[in-house]
Every structure is written in structure tokens, then in C-alpha cells.
Amino acid sequence: MGIFARMTDVLKANVNDLLDKAEDPEKMIKQMVIEMEEAVNKATTAVGTAIANQKRLEKQFNENKKLSDDWQNKAIQAVNAGRDDLASQALAKKTTYMNSAASLEPVLQQATQTAEQMKSQLMQLKAKLDEARVRQNTLIARHQAAKAKKMIAQQMSGIGGGAFGNFDRFEKKIEDVESQADAHAELSDQSSSLDDEFKKLTTDSTVDSELAALKAQLGK
């Protein structure tokens, strides 16, 4: 019955504790199902052995019972034939086989009870295994969804930086460069405007001098 105890231990294992200690929960879940399958296979073999033993005892019991009945009939035949000597020998044979059948009967009953109990337990274990297989797919899907959700949450909150965080930093740098360029352009425009004013003053003064010289030349 040790194989059934092993299977029960696997089924009763604290899954949460196992997953907390596992580096790869999905691998751990698959490994647990594999262990369950191995346990069920061994249990199936054990049940087969128990059933074979029960069938062997049943065959021996039936053979001894049949031989006991056969020798009973032979004893009757001998008595009818007036052969009490043969009847006595036949009854002795009958008693031998009858005692063998009687000694086998409780053993057979126990073997039958054990085989039936093991078959019932095996059916329960197979049902648990089927349930575990279904839950395996569900748990793996939930774990993958949880990992994806965690990754997205980390990116949204900026944990660990990453491409999104770098993208924001580069945008900020570009904005800073644009601001600096605008400031330089504004200063450059102001400097050019001042130079133009001074150039205008110089140009106006030259024109006025030439106009005065022209008027003097013309006597006006």
C-alpha cells in the first residue's frame, strides 16, 4: 500500500510552499504532474498484482471445492456398488479437498476485499490525476498572465527604466536643445538689429554730406 501513500503525499503537498521555493513555477507544476502519473502507473501495477493474486486463490478454492464434490459423488457410487472400502477412501479424499477449500476461503475473502479496495483507491487517484492535468493548464496560463501583467505594471511605473524611460529622457534633452537654440537665435536677432541701426546712422550722415557738397557746387 506504500504506492498509495506516496500518491496521497503528492496530492496533499502544499503547492503554495513548493511554488514559493521554485525558480520556475511552471516547470515545478509540470514535474508534480509527472510524479502523479508515475505514482498512478505504479499503483496500477500494484492493483494488477493484487487482482492476479485474488484470481489465483479463487481458482484454487474452486478447484478444491469441485474435487471435494467429485469425491463425494464417487463415495456415493461406491456405496451403491457395495464397495464400502472404496467409499471410505473417496470420503477421505473428499475431506482433504474440503479442508483445503475451507482454509482457502478466508484468505480468498481477504484478497478479494483488498483487491476491491485498491481498485477503488486507484479510481480515485486517476480522477485526481485528471483534475491535476486540467488545473496544470489553468495554473500555467494564470502564471503567464501574471508575469505579463507584472511586466506591464513595471514599465508603466518606470521600475527598471527600459526603452520607455529612455525615450522620455531623450525627448527632454531634445526640448532643452530646442530651447537653447531659440535663446541663441533671439540674442542673434537683437545683435543684428543694433548693428543695422548703427549702419543706418553712418549711411544717413554720408548722404547728408554729399547733398551739402552738391548744393555748394551748384551755388545753392
N, CA, C and O of each residue as an XYZ file, in Angstrom:
880
protein
N       0.827     -1.214      0.000
C       0.000      0.000      0.000
C       0.862      1.265      0.000
O       0.336      2.378      0.015
N       2.181      1.090     -0.017
C       3.057      2.257      0.031
C       2.862      3.194     -1.142
O       2.992      4.409     -0.992
N       2.547      2.643     -2.322
C       2.387      3.474     -3.511
C       1.222      4.430     -3.359
O       1.262      5.553     -3.862
N       0.162      3.977     -2.652
C      -0.983      4.857     -2.430
C      -0.624      5.976     -1.460
O      -1.087      7.105     -1.617
N       0.191      5.673     -0.469
C       0.649      6.712      0.461
C       1.474      7.745     -0.264
O       1.343      8.938      0.011
N       2.328      7.318     -1.189
C       3.156      8.249     -1.968
C       2.286      9.167     -2.818
O       2.523     10.373     -2.894
N       1.287      8.587     -3.450
C       0.389      9.383     -4.292
C      -0.366     10.385     -3.450
O      -0.566     11.526     -3.868
N      -0.790      9.970     -2.266
C      -1.517     10.873     -1.370
C      -0.634     12.026     -0.933
O      -1.091     13.165     -0.842
N       0.658     11.728     -0.659
C       1.598     12.787     -0.272
C       1.736     13.826     -1.374
O       1.792     15.025     -1.101
N       1.792     13.370     -2.605
C       1.918     14.297     -3.736
C       0.680     15.167     -3.851
O       0.772     16.371     -4.091
N      -0.480     14.547     -3.678
C      -1.725     15.292     -3.834
C      -1.946     16.262     -2.682
O      -2.552     17.317     -2.866
N      -1.449     15.904     -1.473
C      -1.648     16.754     -0.306
C      -0.536     17.783     -0.123
O      -0.580     18.587      0.808
N       0.453     17.760     -1.000
C       1.593     18.681     -0.870
C       1.115     20.122     -0.886
O       0.173     20.473     -1.598
N       1.787     20.961     -0.080
C       1.445     22.379     -0.035
C       1.983     23.033     -1.301
O       3.160     23.383     -1.387
N       1.110     23.188     -2.268
C       1.520     23.693     -3.580
C       2.102     25.097     -3.463
O       3.079     25.421     -4.139
N       1.516     25.922     -2.621
C       1.995     27.302     -2.478
C       3.447     27.335     -1.997
O       4.260     28.094     -2.524
N       3.775     26.504     -0.985
C       5.147     26.443     -0.483
C       6.104     25.972     -1.560
O       7.208     26.500     -1.692
N       5.684     24.981     -2.330
C       6.535     24.457     -3.389
C       6.800     25.516     -4.452
O       7.925     25.654     -4.932
N       5.761     26.262     -4.818
C       5.910     27.288     -5.848
C       6.766     28.441     -5.357
O       7.508     29.044     -6.133
N       6.663     28.758     -4.040
C       7.485     29.841     -3.484
C       8.968     29.495     -3.584
O       9.800     30.378     -3.793
N       9.296     28.222     -3.437
C      10.684     27.790     -3.462
C      11.176     27.518     -4.879
O      12.383     27.406     -5.095
N      10.288     27.413     -5.828
C      10.662     27.046     -7.190
C      11.134     28.252     -7.979
O      10.510     29.313     -7.945
N      12.245     28.081     -8.695
C      12.721     29.147     -9.558
C      11.818     29.271    -10.785
O      11.626     30.365    -11.314
N      11.274     28.155    -11.226
C      10.386     28.141    -12.385
C       9.093     27.433    -11.988
O       9.018     26.207    -12.058
N       8.063     28.195    -11.566
C       6.803     27.570    -11.119
C       6.181     26.660    -12.170
O       5.645     25.603    -11.835
N       6.248     27.059    -13.439
C       5.633     26.247    -14.489
C       6.325     24.882    -14.572
O       5.666     23.852    -14.708
N       7.655     24.887    -14.489
C       8.408     23.635    -14.515
C       8.054     22.785    -13.303
O       7.949     21.563    -13.414
N       7.866     23.422    -12.137
C       7.521     22.705    -10.910
C       6.147     22.050    -11.036
O       5.958     20.906    -10.620
N       5.193     22.776    -11.609
C       3.837     22.232    -11.779
C       3.870     21.014    -12.694
O       3.252     19.990    -12.402
N       4.599     21.134    -13.806
C       4.701     20.011    -14.744
C       5.373     18.814    -14.086
O       4.973     17.673    -14.317
N       6.398     19.069    -13.262
C       7.097     17.984    -12.578
C       6.177     17.266    -11.597
O       6.240     16.044    -11.463
N       5.319     18.027    -10.907
C       4.376     17.418     -9.968
C       3.399     16.505    -10.693
O       3.076     15.422    -10.204
N       2.929     16.937    -11.856
C       2.002     16.109    -12.635
C       2.712     14.838    -13.103
O       2.123     13.757    -13.097
N       3.980     14.970    -13.508
C       4.748     13.794    -13.926
C       4.876     12.807    -12.771
O       4.749     11.598    -12.967
N       5.130     13.324    -11.557
C       5.233     12.446    -10.378
C       3.903     11.756    -10.108
O       3.872     10.581     -9.744
N       2.800     12.488    -10.286
C       1.477     11.879    -10.104
C       1.255     10.758    -11.119
O       0.742      9.692    -10.779
N       1.644     11.010    -12.360
C       1.470      9.996    -13.405
C       2.291      8.748    -13.090
O       1.818      7.626    -13.269
N       3.521      8.949    -12.623
C       4.360      7.804    -12.258
C       3.750      7.032    -11.098
O       3.767      5.801    -11.079
N       3.206      7.775    -10.123
C       2.591      7.123     -8.964
C       1.363      6.327     -9.384
O       1.148      5.219     -8.893
N       0.559      6.874    -10.282
C      -0.633      6.172    -10.762
C      -0.231      4.916    -11.529
O      -0.868      3.872    -11.388
N       0.829      5.013    -12.344
C       1.296      3.838    -13.090
C       1.737      2.730    -12.139
O       1.419      1.560    -12.354
N       2.475      3.099    -11.084
C       2.917      2.104    -10.104
C       1.723      1.526     -9.339
O       1.678      0.332     -9.044
N       0.762      2.394     -9.025
C      -0.433      1.929     -8.326
C      -1.226      0.962     -9.202
O      -1.779     -0.023     -8.714
N      -1.273      1.259    -10.510
C      -1.975      0.376    -11.446
C      -1.317     -1.000    -11.462
O      -2.004     -2.021    -11.481
N       0.011     -1.023    -11.455
C       0.741     -2.299    -11.412
C       0.446     -3.048    -10.115
O       0.236     -4.261    -10.125
N       0.433     -2.316     -8.994
C       0.153     -2.943     -7.698
C      -1.255     -3.525     -7.657
O      -1.468     -4.616     -7.129
N      -2.210     -2.795     -8.216
C      -3.597     -3.294     -8.253
C      -3.675     -4.530     -9.129
O      -4.373     -5.489     -8.798
N      -2.959     -4.512    -10.250
C      -2.946     -5.680    -11.130
C      -2.418     -6.912    -10.420
O      -2.952     -8.009    -10.583
N      -1.365     -6.727     -9.632
C      -0.802     -7.837     -8.867
C      -1.800     -8.363     -7.838
O      -1.934     -9.573     -7.660
N      -2.502     -7.447     -7.160
C      -3.491     -7.851     -6.156
C      -4.640     -8.621     -6.793
O      -5.114     -9.613     -6.239
N      -5.079     -8.166     -7.945
C      -6.176     -8.850     -8.640
C      -5.732    -10.237     -9.104
O      -6.483    -11.206     -8.994
N      -4.500    -10.323     -9.627
C      -3.975    -11.616    -10.071
C      -3.895    -12.590     -8.903
O      -4.219    -13.767     -9.060
N      -3.468    -12.117     -7.729
C      -3.398    -12.963     -6.540
C      -4.786    -13.428     -6.122
O      -4.981    -14.585     -5.750
N      -5.742    -12.517     -6.189
C      -7.119    -12.861     -5.828
C      -7.697    -13.908     -6.799
O      -8.400    -14.829     -6.384
N      -7.393    -13.752     -8.084
C      -7.876    -14.712     -9.091
C      -7.242    -16.085     -8.882
O      -7.905    -17.109     -9.045
N      -5.953    -16.107     -8.519
C      -5.259    -17.374     -8.289
C      -5.862    -18.121     -7.097
O      -6.092    -19.329     -7.162
N      -6.116    -17.387     -6.005
C      -6.728    -18.007     -4.833
C      -8.143    -18.495     -5.132
O      -8.565    -19.554     -4.668
N      -8.860    -17.697     -5.916
C     -10.230    -18.082     -6.284
C     -10.243    -19.373     -7.104
O     -11.094    -20.245     -6.925
N      -9.264    -19.461     -8.012
C      -9.158    -20.683     -8.824
C      -8.844    -21.890     -7.953
O      -9.442    -22.952     -8.123
N      -7.902    -21.732     -7.015
C      -7.548    -22.838     -6.115
C      -8.738    -23.250     -5.257
O      -8.983    -24.440     -5.058
N      -9.470    -22.275     -4.756
C     -10.642    -22.564     -3.915
C     -11.683    -23.350     -4.707
O     -12.218    -24.353     -4.235
N     -11.960    -22.876     -5.921
C     -12.976    -23.546     -6.749
C     -12.543    -24.954     -7.137
O     -13.364    -25.871     -7.172
N     -11.260    -25.128     -7.429
C     -10.762    -26.465     -7.780
C     -10.907    -27.421     -6.611
O     -11.364    -28.551     -6.785
N     -10.518    -26.975     -5.401
C     -10.629    -27.838     -4.224
C     -12.090    -28.150     -3.908
O     -12.413    -29.269     -3.512
N     -12.952    -27.190     -4.078
C     -14.376    -27.404     -3.808
C     -14.972    -28.401     -4.820
O     -15.775    -29.266     -4.469
N     -14.551    -28.250     -6.083
C     -15.043    -29.162     -7.117
C     -14.550    -30.578     -6.869
O     -15.312    -31.536     -7.002
N     -13.275    -30.717     -6.508
C     -12.730    -32.054     -6.230
C     -13.406    -32.678     -5.011
O     -13.644    -33.885     -4.964
N     -13.713    -31.825     -4.018
C     -14.431    -32.340     -2.845
C     -15.798    -32.880     -3.246
O     -16.208    -33.940     -2.774
N     -16.499    -32.164     -4.106
C     -17.812    -32.623     -4.583
C     -17.668    -33.883     -5.438
O     -18.496    -34.791     -5.354
N     -16.612    -33.937     -6.264
C     -16.411    -35.117     -7.116
C     -16.195    -36.372     -6.270
O     -16.772    -37.423     -6.549
N     -15.351    -36.253     -5.222
C     -15.092    -37.424     -4.381
C     -16.320    -37.792     -3.544
O     -16.484    -38.958     -3.185
N     -17.158    -36.854     -3.237
C     -18.426    -37.143     -2.558
C     -19.306    -38.011     -3.460
O     -19.899    -38.996     -3.020
N     -19.371    -37.618     -4.729
C     -20.174    -38.397     -5.691
C     -19.593    -39.805     -5.888
O     -20.336    -40.776     -6.033
N     -18.259    -39.900     -5.890
C     -17.627    -41.210     -6.035
C     -17.906    -42.090     -4.816
O     -18.094    -43.300     -4.946
N     -17.932    -41.479     -3.643
C     -18.249    -42.240     -2.421
C     -19.658    -42.794     -2.506
O     -19.912    -43.935     -2.121
N     -20.564    -41.986     -3.008
C     -21.951    -42.451     -3.167
C     -22.010    -43.601     -4.168
O     -22.704    -44.595     -3.955
N     -21.273    -43.445     -5.259
C     -21.236    -44.500     -6.276
C     -20.672    -45.804     -5.695
O     -21.166    -46.889     -6.002
N     -19.646    -45.691     -4.862
C     -19.027    -46.874     -4.260
C     -19.980    -47.557     -3.289
O     -20.059    -48.785     -3.256
N     -20.708    -46.766     -2.497
C     -21.678    -47.331     -1.557
C     -22.765    -48.082     -2.311
O     -23.162    -49.180     -1.920
N     -23.243    -47.481     -3.396
C     -24.285    -48.131     -4.198
C     -23.789    -49.438     -4.815
O     -24.558    -50.367     -5.059
N     -22.475    -49.476     -5.058
C     -21.902    -50.685     -5.644
C     -21.493    -51.697     -4.576
O     -20.952    -52.756     -4.894
N     -21.751    -51.372     -3.323
C     -21.394    -52.277     -2.244
C     -19.908    -52.290     -1.945
O     -19.407    -53.237     -1.340
N     -19.202    -51.259     -2.358
C     -17.760    -51.173     -2.105
C     -17.501    -50.126     -1.025
O     -17.122    -48.986     -1.294
N     -17.724    -50.571      0.208
C     -17.503    -49.644      1.331
C     -16.032    -49.226      1.454
O     -15.724    -48.118      1.895
N     -15.126    -50.139      1.054
C     -13.714    -49.798      1.126
C     -13.381    -48.627      0.220
O     -12.656    -47.712      0.611
N     -13.926    -48.662     -1.022
C     -13.692    -47.556     -1.955
C     -14.406    -46.283     -1.471
O     -13.897    -45.170     -1.610
N     -15.597    -46.487     -0.899
C     -16.348    -45.335     -0.394
C     -15.565    -44.615      0.698
O     -15.546    -43.385      0.756
N     -14.903    -45.416      1.586
C     -14.119    -44.809      2.675
C     -12.936    -44.005      2.124
O     -12.646    -42.906      2.598
N     -12.263    -44.568      1.122
C     -11.138    -43.846      0.510
C     -11.616    -42.569     -0.198
O     -10.957    -41.530     -0.140
N     -12.754    -42.665     -0.855
C     -13.304    -41.494     -1.556
C     -13.683    -40.403     -0.560
O     -13.464    -39.217     -0.806
N     -14.262    -40.829      0.584
C     -14.634    -39.844      1.598
C     -13.402    -39.186      2.219
O     -13.435    -38.010      2.581
N     -12.311    -39.954      2.339
C     -11.068    -39.381      2.855
C     -10.531    -38.320      1.898
O     -10.087    -37.252      2.321
N     -10.580    -38.632      0.594
C     -10.156    -37.645     -0.413
C     -11.049    -36.408     -0.358
O     -10.582    -35.272     -0.435
N     -12.336    -36.665     -0.225
C     -13.281    -35.549     -0.157
C     -12.956    -34.632      1.011
O     -12.985    -33.408      0.884
N     -12.644    -35.246      2.160
C     -12.339    -34.458      3.353
C     -11.078    -33.611      3.154
O     -11.016    -32.457      3.580
N     -10.081    -34.204      2.502
C      -8.830    -33.467      2.251
C      -9.085    -32.205      1.424
O      -8.635    -31.113      1.772
N      -9.808    -32.380      0.333
C     -10.082    -31.230     -0.536
C     -11.051    -30.234      0.117
O     -10.960    -29.025     -0.099
N     -11.972    -30.767      0.915
C     -12.913    -29.891      1.604
C     -12.176    -29.022      2.615
O     -12.476    -27.836      2.756
N     -11.197    -29.620      3.330
C     -10.416    -28.850      4.298
C      -9.546    -27.791      3.605
O      -9.390    -26.675      4.102
N      -8.989    -28.164      2.455
C      -8.184    -27.202      1.690
C      -9.036    -26.014      1.258
O      -8.615    -24.861      1.349
N     -10.245    -26.321      0.787
C     -11.153    -25.243      0.360
C     -11.532    -24.371      1.546
O     -11.616    -23.148      1.427
N     -11.761    -25.001      2.688
C     -12.152    -24.253      3.886
C     -11.027    -23.339      4.350
O     -11.277    -22.219      4.797
N      -9.763    -23.821      4.244
C      -8.636    -22.990      4.669
C      -8.379    -21.842      3.687
O      -7.883    -20.786      4.079
N      -8.715    -22.050      2.423
C      -8.513    -21.012      1.406
C      -9.598    -19.937      1.447
O      -9.373    -18.806      1.016
N     -10.768    -20.290      1.963
C     -11.905    -19.360      1.885
C     -11.650    -18.018      2.572
O     -11.904    -16.985      1.951
N     -11.157    -17.968      3.832
C     -10.914    -16.663      4.463
C      -9.795    -15.881      3.772
O      -9.841    -14.654      3.686
N      -8.776    -16.620      3.273
C      -7.678    -15.953      2.552
C      -8.219    -15.326      1.275
O      -7.869    -14.200      0.922
N      -9.084    -16.081      0.585
C      -9.693    -15.570     -0.638
C     -10.561    -14.356     -0.352
O     -10.533    -13.387     -1.110
N     -11.324    -14.391      0.717
C     -12.174    -13.254      1.075
C     -11.341    -12.001      1.355
O     -11.691    -10.897      0.938
N     -10.228    -12.199      2.071
C      -9.352    -11.068      2.375
C      -8.709    -10.516      1.102
O      -8.613     -9.302      0.926
N      -8.268    -11.415      0.212
C      -7.656    -10.983     -1.041
C      -8.663    -10.249     -1.919
O      -8.329     -9.262     -2.575
N      -9.893    -10.739     -1.923
C     -10.940    -10.077     -2.710
C     -11.239     -8.691     -2.166
O     -11.393     -7.737     -2.929
N     -11.319     -8.580     -0.844
C     -11.579     -7.288     -0.209
C     -10.436     -6.293     -0.500
O     -10.671     -5.123     -0.802
N      -9.204     -6.794     -0.399
C      -8.044     -5.938     -0.658
C      -8.026     -5.461     -2.104
O      -7.778     -4.284     -2.366
N      -8.284     -6.362     -3.040
C      -8.285     -6.010     -4.459
C      -9.355     -4.971     -4.764
O      -9.112     -4.023     -5.511
N     -10.541     -5.150     -4.184
C     -11.629     -4.198     -4.414
C     -11.287     -2.825     -3.840
O     -11.562     -1.793     -4.451
N     -10.683     -2.837     -2.655
C     -10.293     -1.572     -2.014
C      -9.232     -0.844     -2.847
O      -9.298      0.371     -3.038
N      -8.265     -1.603     -3.333
C      -7.206     -1.000     -4.145
C      -7.747     -0.485     -5.475
O      -7.308      0.557     -5.962
N      -8.690     -1.204     -6.059
C      -9.289     -0.725     -7.310
C     -10.036      0.587     -7.082
O      -9.976      1.500     -7.906
N     -10.736      0.668     -5.959
C     -11.459      1.905     -5.632
C     -10.491      3.063     -5.431
O     -10.723      4.170     -5.917
N      -9.403      2.800     -4.709
C      -8.401      3.845     -4.483
C      -7.754      4.280     -5.794
O      -7.497      5.464     -6.011
N      -7.495      3.305     -6.663
C      -6.876      3.632     -7.952
C      -7.797      4.523     -8.783
O      -7.333      5.454     -9.441
N      -9.082      4.244     -8.756
C     -10.033      5.082     -9.498
C     -10.021      6.516     -8.961
O     -10.088      7.477     -9.728
N      -9.935      6.646     -7.640
C      -9.871      7.980     -7.035
C      -8.587      8.707     -7.446
O      -8.603      9.900     -7.746
N      -7.481      7.967     -7.455
C      -6.200      8.572     -7.836
C      -6.213      9.023     -9.290
O      -5.697     10.092     -9.617
N      -6.802      8.210    -10.163
C      -6.891      8.577    -11.579
C      -7.758      9.822    -11.760
O      -7.466     10.680    -12.593
N      -8.822      9.907    -10.972
C      -9.673     11.099    -11.039
C      -8.899     12.329    -10.581
O      -9.017     13.403    -11.171
N      -8.098     12.163     -9.515
C      -7.266     13.268     -9.031
C      -6.233     13.671    -10.083
O      -5.956     14.856    -10.268
N      -5.670     12.684    -10.766
C      -4.683     12.972    -11.807
C      -5.318     13.750    -12.953
O      -4.737     14.711    -13.457
N      -6.515     13.330    -13.362
C      -7.225     14.058    -14.423
C      -7.483     15.497    -13.996
O      -7.322     16.430    -14.783
N      -7.886     15.664    -12.739
C      -8.125     17.013    -12.213
C      -6.832     17.831    -12.211
O      -6.832     19.013    -12.554
N      -5.728     17.182    -11.820
C      -4.440     17.879    -11.775
C      -3.998     18.314    -13.161
O      -3.428     19.393    -13.322
N      -4.255     17.482    -14.163
C      -3.892     17.836    -15.535
C      -4.648     19.074    -16.005
O      -4.085     19.955    -16.654
N      -5.936     19.123    -15.664
C      -6.728     20.293    -16.039
C      -6.232     21.529    -15.298
O      -6.072     22.596    -15.891
N      -5.990     21.379    -14.004
C      -5.509     22.507    -13.188
C      -4.113     22.937    -13.615
O      -3.757     24.110    -13.495
N      -3.318     21.987    -14.117
C      -1.978     22.332    -14.591
C      -2.057     23.392    -15.686
O      -1.362     24.406    -15.625
N      -2.898     23.159    -16.678
C      -3.037     24.122    -17.780
C      -3.546     25.456    -17.268
O      -3.095     26.511    -17.714
N      -4.498     25.411    -16.321
C      -5.047     26.654    -15.777
C      -4.002     27.429    -15.005
O      -3.883     28.644    -15.162
N      -3.232     26.724    -14.157
C      -2.213     27.384    -13.346
C      -1.107     27.985    -14.212
O      -0.638     29.092    -13.946
N      -0.693     27.255    -15.248
C       0.350     27.777    -16.138
C      -0.147     29.023    -16.857
O       0.583     30.006    -16.978
N      -1.400     28.984    -17.339
C      -1.964     30.155    -18.012
C      -2.050     31.345    -17.061
O      -1.764     32.477    -17.450
N      -2.446     31.087    -15.808
C      -2.531     32.172    -14.823
C      -1.152     32.738    -14.511
O      -0.997     33.949    -14.352
N      -0.147     31.863    -14.421
C       1.210     32.324    -14.126
C       1.745     33.193    -15.264
O       2.362     34.230    -15.019
N       1.509     32.773    -16.503
C       1.974     33.558    -17.640
C       1.273     34.908    -17.699
O       1.899     35.925    -17.999
N      -0.038     34.916    -17.408
C      -0.780     36.176    -17.395
C      -0.273     37.093    -16.290
O      -0.170     38.304    -16.482
N       0.046     36.513    -15.128
C       0.544     37.316    -14.014
C       1.905     37.921    -14.351
O       2.161     39.079    -14.022
N       2.792     37.146    -15.010
C       4.093     37.672    -15.399
C       3.941     38.833    -16.378
O       4.632     39.845    -16.266
N       3.015     38.674    -17.354
C       2.804     39.747    -18.326
C       2.249     40.992    -17.654
O       2.654     42.111    -17.968
N       1.324     40.792    -16.732
C       0.732     41.922    -16.012
C       1.786     42.654    -15.184
O       1.801     43.883    -15.127
N       2.671     41.882    -14.541
C       3.734     42.474    -13.729
C       4.693     43.283    -14.595
O       5.099     44.383    -14.219
N       5.054     42.739    -15.753
C       5.977     43.424    -16.649
C       5.404     44.755    -17.125
O       6.103     45.768    -17.153
N       4.114     44.743    -17.501
C       3.473     45.971    -17.967
C       3.396     46.994    -16.844
O       3.633     48.182    -17.062
N       3.062     46.529    -15.636
C       2.962     47.442    -14.495
C       4.313     48.083    -14.199
O       4.385     49.271    -13.885
N       5.384     47.295    -14.301
C       6.718     47.835    -14.060
C       7.086     48.884    -15.090
O       7.678     49.909    -14.752
N       6.739     48.637    -16.346
C       7.052     49.605    -17.392
C       6.257     50.893    -17.194
O       6.770     51.995    -17.391
N       4.999     50.732    -16.802
C       4.143     51.906    -16.594
C       4.630     52.747    -15.415
O       4.537     53.974    -15.445
N       5.148     52.089    -14.381
C       5.594     52.816    -13.192
C       7.048     53.255    -13.285
O       7.548     53.941    -12.394
N       7.731     52.864    -14.359
C       9.108     53.286    -14.549
C      10.112     52.427    -13.833
O      11.302     52.741    -13.837
N       9.659     51.325    -13.200
C      10.597     50.454    -12.485
C      11.513     49.777    -13.497
O      11.059     49.149    -14.453
N      12.807     49.923    -13.263
C      13.763     49.259    -14.133
C      14.092     50.036    -15.384
O      14.843     49.536    -16.221
N      13.563     51.246    -15.556
C      13.907     52.059    -16.728
C      13.352     51.441    -17.989
O      12.137     51.304    -18.132
N      14.221     51.067    -18.901
C      13.773     50.459    -20.131
C      13.605     51.480    -21.237
O      13.898     52.664    -21.067
N      13.122     50.989    -22.388
C      13.013     51.839    -23.578
C      12.091     53.025    -23.347
O      12.382     54.131    -23.802
N      10.972     52.807    -22.638
C      10.024     53.909    -22.430
C      10.653     55.027    -21.597
O      10.487     56.210    -21.895
N      11.380     54.628    -20.545
C      12.043     55.638    -19.717
C      13.110     56.385    -20.497
O      13.230     57.604    -20.370
N      13.891     55.669    -21.304
C      14.921     56.323    -22.115
C      14.306     57.266    -23.137
O      14.832     58.346    -23.407
N      13.184     56.839    -23.698
C      12.506     57.679    -24.693
C      12.106     59.009    -24.075
O      12.295     60.056    -24.695
N      11.570     58.990    -22.895
C      11.175     60.231    -22.216
C      12.378     61.108    -21.928
O      12.306     62.329    -22.068
N      13.491     60.493    -21.524
C      14.686     61.290    -21.221
C      15.252     61.949    -22.479
O      15.673     63.105    -22.442
N      15.261     61.210    -23.591
C      15.754     61.791    -24.839
C      14.855     62.932    -25.309
O      15.344     63.934    -25.830
N      13.553     62.785    -25.129
C      12.638     63.862    -25.512
C      12.922     65.123    -24.687
O      12.889     66.238    -25.209
N      13.201     64.931    -23.394
C      13.514     66.071    -22.541
C      14.807     66.755    -23.002
O      14.893     67.983    -23.019
N      15.808     65.955    -23.375
C      17.061     66.535    -23.859
C      16.846     67.335    -25.143
O      17.393     68.425    -25.310
N      16.050     66.782    -26.034
C      15.763     67.492    -27.289
C      15.058     68.808    -27.011
O      15.377     69.822    -27.634
N      14.119     68.811    -26.101
C      13.416     70.038    -25.736
C      14.391     71.076    -25.185
O      14.280     72.269    -25.469
N      15.365     70.587    -24.376
C      16.367     71.514    -23.831
C      17.209     72.132    -24.941
O      17.478     73.333    -24.932
N      17.626     71.292    -25.909
C      18.421     71.809    -27.029
C      17.620     72.812    -27.844
O      18.151     73.837    -28.271
N      16.339     72.517    -28.062
C      15.480     73.436    -28.822
C      15.358     74.777    -28.100
O      15.387     75.831    -28.735
N      15.224     74.737    -26.789
C      15.118     75.970    -26.008
C      16.403     76.784    -26.103
O      16.371     78.008    -26.236
N      17.541     76.080    -26.031
C      18.815     76.787    -26.139
C      18.983     77.413    -27.524
O      19.493     78.526    -27.650
N      18.554     76.694    -28.554
C      18.648     77.227    -29.916
C      17.788     78.463    -30.074
O      18.216     79.438    -30.692
N      16.580     78.441    -29.527
C      15.684     79.601    -29.606
C      16.307     80.798    -28.896
O      16.216     81.925    -29.383
N      16.943     80.559    -27.743
C      17.555     81.659    -26.995
C      18.701     82.280    -27.783
O      18.824     83.504    -27.844
N      19.540     81.440    -28.387
C      20.656     81.953    -29.189
C      20.152     82.736    -30.397
O      20.715     83.770    -30.758
N      19.090     82.235    -31.016
C      18.546     82.924    -32.181
C      18.008     84.289    -31.806
O      18.182     85.262    -32.540
N      17.343     84.354    -30.644
C      16.796     85.639    -30.196
C      17.906     86.640    -29.916
O      17.800     87.807    -30.292
N      18.982     86.187    -29.252
C      20.114     87.064    -28.979
C      20.784     87.506    -30.270
O      21.222     88.650    -30.391
N      20.861     86.602    -31.226
C      21.473     86.936    -32.511
C      20.658     87.975    -33.255
O      21.219     88.874    -33.881
N      19.321     87.859    -33.193
C      18.435     88.832    -33.850
C      18.605     90.204    -33.231
O      18.647     91.208    -33.943
N      18.705     90.257    -31.903
C      18.866     91.551    -31.228
C      20.186     92.207    -31.622
O      20.236     93.418    -31.834
N      21.250     91.420    -31.721
C      22.554     91.961    -32.099
C      22.541     92.486    -33.529
O      23.121     93.537    -33.801
N      21.896     91.782    -34.442
C      21.818     92.211    -35.850
C      21.033     93.502    -35.972
O      21.404     94.376    -36.756
N      19.960     93.640    -35.215
C      19.124     94.852    -35.276
C      19.916     96.076    -34.829
O      19.802     97.149    -35.422
N      20.730     95.906    -33.767
C      21.552     97.015    -33.266
C      22.595     97.434    -34.298
O      22.822     98.625    -34.512
N      23.230     96.448    -34.938
C      24.225     96.744    -35.984
C      23.591     97.489    -37.147
O      24.199     98.397    -37.713
N      22.364     97.103    -37.505
C      21.673     97.759    -38.620
C      21.393     99.221    -38.307
O      21.503    100.068    -39.194
N      21.037     99.534    -37.075
C      20.747    100.908    -36.687
C      21.990    101.795    -36.822
O      21.937    102.918    -37.323
N      23.109    101.233    -36.350
C      24.360    101.996    -36.455
C      24.781    102.179    -37.909
O      25.274    103.243    -38.282
N      24.591    101.154    -38.731
C      24.916    101.262    -40.157
C      24.034    102.320    -40.831
O      24.483    103.037    -41.725
N      22.789    102.405    -40.392
C      21.856    103.388    -40.958
C      22.300    104.802    -40.629
O      22.244    105.707    -41.462
N      22.762    104.970    -39.335
C      23.248    106.289    -38.947
C      24.429    106.720    -39.805
O      24.503    107.870    -40.237
N      25.344    105.804    -40.048
C      26.538    106.100    -40.864
C      26.146    106.436    -42.297
O      26.693    107.357    -42.902
N      25.178    105.668    -42.839
C      24.725    105.890    -44.217
C      24.039    107.246    -44.346
O      24.276    107.964    -45.317
N      23.190    107.609    -43.380
C      22.465    108.897    -43.424
C      23.451    110.072    -43.349
O      23.281    111.077    -44.038
N      24.460    109.936    -42.525
C      25.444    111.021    -42.378
C      26.211    111.231    -43.679
O      26.486    112.371    -44.053
N      26.556    110.161    -44.366
C      27.295    110.253    -45.642
C      26.449    110.916    -46.712
O      26.935    111.745    -47.483
N      25.161    110.537    -46.752
C      24.245    111.115    -47.743
C      24.073    112.612    -47.509
O      24.070    113.407    -48.449
N      23.931    112.980    -46.237
C      23.754    114.414    -45.921
C      24.995    115.214    -46.338
O      24.861    116.332    -46.836
N      26.172    114.673    -46.148
C      27.403    115.382    -46.523
C      27.505    115.546    -48.025
O      27.892    116.603    -48.522
N      27.152    114.484    -48.746
C      27.199    114.562    -50.201
C      26.158    115.558    -50.736
O      26.406    116.260    -51.716
N      25.006    115.607    -50.086
C      23.967    116.554    -50.517
C      24.422    117.990    -50.293
O      24.188    118.850    -51.143
N      25.061    118.258    -49.176
C      25.544    119.615    -48.876
C      26.638    120.018    -49.859
O      26.681    121.167    -50.299
N      27.513    119.094    -50.201
C      28.584    119.408    -51.154
C      28.035    119.687    -52.549
O      28.532    120.553    -53.269
N      26.992    118.928    -52.917
C      26.378    119.131    -54.225
C      25.707    120.504    -54.308
O      25.806    121.187    -55.327
N      25.025    120.902    -53.230
C      24.363    122.213    -53.213
C      25.394    123.350    -53.284
O      25.151    124.357    -53.948
N      26.532    123.198    -52.613
C      27.575    124.204    -52.619
C      28.157    124.336    -54.030
O      28.478    125.436    -54.480
N      28.282    123.243    -54.690
C      28.824    123.224    -56.032
C      27.897    123.940    -57.023
O      28.336    124.609    -57.959
N      26.646    123.773    -56.780
C      25.655    124.400    -57.674
C      25.312    125.816    -57.223
O      24.478    126.466    -57.852
N      25.916    126.300    -56.178
C      25.666    127.675    -55.717
C      24.341    127.822    -55.068
O      23.729    128.890    -55.083
N      23.904    126.752    -54.502
C      22.595    126.818    -53.825
C      22.769    126.480    -52.362
O      21.795    126.476    -51.609
